[in-house]
Amino acid sequence: MKTVLLTGGTGFIGRRLTETLLQRGDRVTVLTRDPDRARSKLPRGATAVAWDPEHEGPWLDEIGRASAIVHLAGEPVAQRWTDEARRAIVASRVDSTRLVVEGIRRAEKKPEVFVCASAVGYYGPRPPDEALDETSRRGEGFLADVVTRWEDEAAKAEALGVRTVMLRIGVVLGEGGGALEKMILPFKMFAGGPIAPGSQVIAWVHAEDVVGLALLALGDSRARGPINVVSPEPATSKELASAIGRVMHRPSWFTTPEAAVKVALGEASMVVTTGQRVVPLRAKELGYVFQYPSLVPALTSILKP
């Protein structure tokens, strides 16, 4: 049994991970801005404690009671990157991670492992034929800069004697939210299709495999440093649209022009108009078996009638 301290526990992935940890017998404490609201979302058995990811407070004491920390909290990046949004993205990832690691430094009893969310944005936009594993160089742009700083802060926990893992998470597909919920809206109206140019590679992953790799990071002492949390079978935007159309029995040939996405999201449009062929090298080396390696079965499990 572990005592797991979790941030982002009421989020799309956090809820699933919290439930799985409780089912296997772990104690789970969720740090949240609004404990009363969180209690209505969390599974029975989880404890909610107030925190402010930008300021020190009594929540830091929880770190000394935890045998493991999973840090998932973060402002969404799929929004227009105004100056305010950029500051919020940096604060929710870089600054909050710095505070968590500072809490680890102060704690008399340190956790055994620190698992910090990261993102495939580390690699930046890349050509569709360039395979990227955990040893690949970092990319360029705002997201690559944020992720590099984010991981640099997380890595400081390793110097404190805490095994540290950074989960570079791709585009998560799952029920009840996430990227797929927005993707399928045009298909419901019989107007679905790829985002131009269609050849960009989407590093997708099923939500259940995000949870599975988080559990591996928590429990396998060989897991250290960055781990790409992506399916072993990445897909182009065109292939993803075709698969959604096939599973939903809808057409998938209505291409969304790149210009239209840029009007809606500005510079943040690069998240969906560019891509990278990210491969899960470390996950395979550690022997992880993906529950949903292929796109159509993954979508079928989510979009089932």
Salt bridges, closest charged atoms under 4 A:
ASP26 OD2 - ARG24 NE 2.54
ASP36 OD1 - ARG39 NH1 2.78
ASP52 OD2 - HIS55 ND1 2.90
GLU54 OE2 - ARG33 NH2 3.86
GLU56 OE2 - ARG106 NH2 2.62
GLU62 OE2 - ARG65 NH1 3.01
ASP95 OD1 - ARG98 NH1 3.03
GLU102 OE2 - ARG105 NH2 2.58
GLU102 OE2 - ARG106 NE 2.90
GLU112 OE1 - LYS2 NZ 3.17
GLU130 OE2 - ARG126 NH1 2.93
ASP145 OD1 - ARG138 NH2 2.39
GLU151 OE2 - ARG168 NE 2.74
GLU153 OE2 - ARG98 NH2 3.35
GLU153 OE1 - LYS156 NZ 3.26
GLU158 OE2 - ARG224 NH2 2.84
GLU175 OE2 - LYS304 NZ 3.06
ASP220 OD2 - ARG222 NH2 2.68
GLU258 OE2 - LYS262 NZ 3.63
GLU267 OE1 - ARG86 NH2 2.34
GLU285 OE1 - ARG282 NH1 2.77
